[in-house]
Amino acid sequence: MHHRVGRFRHRRPDQLVYGIKALSAALIAWTFAGPVAPDGRAYVAVATALFMANASTVYRSVTNALQSVAAKIVGLLLALTTVRLLGPTAGAIAVIALLTVLAGPRRAADGRLQVASTAVIALAAMAGDPMGGLVAPVLQTLIGAAVGIAVNALLLPPLHVDESDSAVRDLARTVGELLHDMGIGLAQGELRSRAHGWLYRGRQLEKHLAFAQEQVRRADESLRWNARCVTHARHGDVTYAGLFDALRGVSLQVRGIARTLVDSTYDYRPDRHLGLEFLDRYAETLQLAGAAVRGLVDDPRPADGSASPRERLQKAIEGALAWHETMTDLVGRGTLTRPGVWHVYGSLMTDMERLLADLDYMGARRGRGQPGMRSWISAM
C-alpha cells in the first residue's frame, strides 16, 4: 500500500505537467487553426497538437510530426485520386484499403493505417468540395504539429535522466552483489552447491542490461534539441552511457566466470579440481571487484570525514589488480597449475583480466573528476 502511494505521489507532478501541456496545446491549436477549419472546428489540429505535445521527448515529437504530416498528405492525395477516378463510392474505399494494406513493409503498418484512415475520412469531405477537403486537413495538421512541437519544446520539455540514473545504478548494484556473493561462496567452499545459482543470476543480467540500455537510449534522446540543456554537450556523462558500456562488458565477464565455475563442477576426477589456494585468492579478487563495481555508482560526496566512495573504488580496483598480478605469477610459475585444469585457470584469469580492465578504465575516468549526472543537471 505504501509503495503504491509513493508511486502515485511520484507520478502526480508528471501528470500535472502533461495536463498543462495538453490544455495549452489544445487551446492554441484551436485558436490558430480555426480560420482554416470547416465551420471553425479545428478538431484535426487539436488532435495533432495533443499527440505532439505529449511525446516522450522533443526529438520524438518532431519525428512524429513529420511522419504524421507525411501520412496525411499521402492519404489525402490518395483520396483525391480515387474520388476523381471512381467517385465517392464503396469501390474507392476498397481500392484505398487494398493499396495501403499491400504497399510498404510490415514494420510500417502504423503509417499505412494512418494513410488509409485519413484517405477514407477525406472521401466524405471531398465529395462536396474536393479542394477544400484536401487543403483544410493538411493545414490543420501542419498547424497542430507546429503547436504541439512548440509546447513540448518550450513548456518544461521532458528529460529522462533520472530513469537512466536509476537503471544504471540498479544494474551496477546487481552485478556487484553477484560478484560479492560468488567471492563469498568460493571462500566458504560452496562452489558445487552454489555455482548453478550464480550462472542463473548471470544469465538474468541480460534483462537488467536490456532495461538499462533502453533507459539510457531514452535519456540520451531526451537531451536532443532540449531547451533545458541545449548548451551542454556531455550527453554521455549525463545519461551514464559510458558507465553502462563498461557494466555491459563486466556483465559478460561475470557470466563467463560463472559458466566456467559450473563446468568445473561436472568433472569429478581428482586431477581436474581447482586448487584451494587459487580459489581462495580468486574469491578475494571477486569480492574486491564487486566492491569496485558498486563503488562506480556511489555518491561522490564524502560522509562523516570517511574515505569518499571514489577513494574506496580506487582502493578496491588497486587491490583486485594486485591479486590478479599475484595469481598470474603463480600460474605462470606452475605453482597452481595441474595438468588437467590449466584451461580452466586460463579461462578464469582471462575473464578476470577483462573485467578488471573495464573497472580500471571507469575508475580512471571518475578519478579525473568527470561530472556525474546529478551535478551536470543541477548546473542547468
Helices and strands as residue ranges (DSSP letters): H 2-33, G 34-36, G 38-40, H 43-53, H 58-86, H 90-102, G 106-108, H 109-128, H 130-154, H 161-187, H 191-222, H 235-239, H 241-265, G 270-272, H 276-295, H 309-332, H 342-367, H 373-378
